[in-house]
C-alpha cells in the first residue's frame, strides 16, 4: 500500500510559478512510475507528466517546456515545477504512483492561476 500526500498548491498570477510536491509512504517509491494528473472544473482528469524509476520523464504537449517533473528516491518524493503558468493550468493536481497492477492516488491540491 502506498499513501501519497500532495502539497504546494495555491493562487498564482498568470506568468508565475509554483512547485508541487508529493510525499509517499508505505512503499519504496523508487520502484514506481510517478506522475501528475490534473482535473479542471467540469472536465475529465488529464495526464500532465510522469517520471519512471530510471528518471526518464515525459510531458503532455500542453505543459511541455513549462513544467518539470523530478523525483528524490531517497526522500520518497516527487515534485512538479510549474513555470509560466496560464489560466488554463487552473485545476486540482493529483500525484499518482504505478507499478504493475497497482495504482495509487493522492487527494489532490488546488492550483488557481488568476490575476
N, C-alpha and C positions, 0 to 999 in steps of 0.2 A: 504494500500500500504506500502511495506517495501523497503527501499533503503539500499543496502549493499555495503560497500567500503572496499576492502582488502588492506593490506599494509604489508611490511616486506620481500618481495621477494628480490632476488639478486643473485650474483655469490658467490659460496662457493666451497671449495675444498672437494674432497671425504673424508669422515670421519668427516666432520664438522657439524655444527648445524645452524639452522635458526628458527626464531619464526615468524609465520604469524599471523596477527590479522585481524579481520573483525568487522567493526563498523556498527551497524544497527541503522536506524532511521525510524520514521513513524509508528511504532507499538510497542507493548510490546513484547520484544524478549523472555521473559520467557515462553511465550505460544507456541513457535515454536520448532520443531526439527531442530537443526542447524547442518550443515555438511560441509565437504570439498570434492571437486572433483578435478581431475587434467586431463589435456589433453596434451599428449606428441606430438611432431611433427609427422604428418602422422597417428595418432591413434585416436580412439574414446575417449570420456570423460569417465573417470574411477572414481568410488566411492572410497574415501580414508578413511573417518571416519565420525561419527556422534555422537551427544550427545542429549538426549531427555530432556524435561523440568525438569525431576527429577534428571538429572545429570548422567544418565546411558549412557555409551559410548560403541561404537563398532568400529572395525577397519577391513580394508582389510588385508588379510594374508600377503600381500607384505610389509606392514608397521608396522604390529603388533610387539610390543616390541621396536620400534624405534621412533614412533610418539605418541604424547599425545594431545588429544583434551580437551579443557576446556572452560567454559563459566562463564561470570560475568554478571548476570542478572541486577544488579544494574547499571552497566556501559553500558549495551546493547552491549556487545562484546563477541566474541568467538575467541579462539586462537588455533593455531596448533603448538606445539613444535616439531621440526623435528631434530632428532639426528642421528648420524652415517649415514649421507647421502651418497648415491651412485649415480653413473651416471644415473641409471635407474629412479631416482627420478626427473630428469630434465623434467619440464612441466610447463604449465600455471596452477596455482592453483586457483580454484573458491570456494567462500563461497556460501552456499545456506541456505534458510530458508523455512521450510514446515509446513503447518498447514491446515488440512482438504484438500480442493481442491486448496489451494493457494500454489504457489511455486515461490520463488524469487531467483535471482542470482546476484552475484556481477560481476564486469567487469573483474576480474582476475588479478593475479600478477605472474610475471615470476620468476621461480626458476631454476637456472642453476648450476649443480654440475659438476665441471671440474677442472682439475689441470692446 
